[in-house]
Amino acid sequence: MKSKISFHLCWASVLVGLLVGCKIKTPEHVIPESTMENLLYDYHLAKSMSENLPYEENYKKSLYMDAVFKKYGTTKADFDSSMVWYTRNTEVIAKIYEKVRNRLKGEQDLVSDLIAKRDKKPKTTKAGDSIDVWPWQHVLRLTNATLDNKYVFTLPVDSNYHERDTLIWNARYHFTQPALSDSLRNVFMALQIMYEKDTISQLEMINASCTRQIRLYADTLGSMKEIKGIIFYTASEGQTEDALLVDQLSMMRFHCKDSLSFEARDSLNREMALRDSLAKIAVRQKDSLSRSTDEEEDERRLSPDELNRRRTGARPAKKPEQIEVERHIQQERRERQMILRKKQQQRRQQRDN
């Protein structure tokens, strides 16, 4: 009995030894797995941020990579040599990249925010209805000075904008000197939306402290391409410096959810098309009727002989005077042709001589 137990223990120790021996050991010159996971995470994060750099800022790509290597106390050469070993051991690198992929997927919003801040552009808007898509500061300060009297913005459109969306731009205005006359100052608030088929815009004028909004939408112009806006503060010459505070800035986006409007618009279009076609048919019938009426009146004016000749196609008999005139014209034509031939023969003879 004891011999059997010792025999099984020996086999178990052999199996444990084989399993331990089969475990892949990382060489000393290769970056460890735990460090490699964090390094690859930061490496791909920096690479994604440097992909869409402008041409004049391409030099920053190497700075992104150098910052990652410096963070982990390694160099690009050590990283490349370590990747050579990891690519030969596919099971190890597969486990590392699976963890890196899960981390990047979970922090995709963070990456988008970082790229938007770097490029000074608004990030992708959230999906859904009744969303505030205003991506910039909500408080502005303008003056009537030339270099500080306007705020201009361009809001790009992403896939979360749908056809027939409604945009409402809100802003509240405060003048620091409310005692000034309204005729001495004006604020222009304008919003423009470019669609596939056309462009629409709206302008509001403000000369006192108040809250204003611009509401724009379109039913038949297709999808949005770009949104532009401006706040422009102008004052009369000689006016003392005045400041304008603009706050509560927002841009609400609403999706159109009604389906009846589409059906109503389509039925209206069909009705208008039917009316146009009926109007064209009526015009054609009127023209044909007027032409037939004119032909009947012409036929009433013609004599019976002329009507008979028109219907049968027979030509009227020529009068003697007409025959004589035609014969005289043909005789003159023959004489002119003979004179022309003689002149041509004389020219040939002169060239030959």
Secondary structure, 3 states (H helix, E strand, C coil): CHHHHHHHHHHHHHHHHHHHHHCCCCCCCCCCHHHHHHHHHHHHHHHHHHCCCCHHHCCHHHHHHHHHHHHCCCCHHHHHHHHHHHHHCHHHHHHHHHHHHHHHHHCHHHHHHHHHHHHCCCCCCCCCCCEECCCCCCCEEEECCHHHCEEEEEEECCCCCCCCCEEEEEEEEEECCCCCCHHHEEEEEEEEEEECCCEEEEEEEECCCEEEEEEECCCCCCCEEEEEEEEEEEECCCCCCCEEEEEEEEEEEECCCCCHHHHHHHHHHHHHHHHHHHHHHHHHHHHHHHHHHHHHHHHHHCCHHHHHHHHHCCCCCCCHHHHHHHHHHHHHHHHHHHHHHHHHHHHHHHHHC
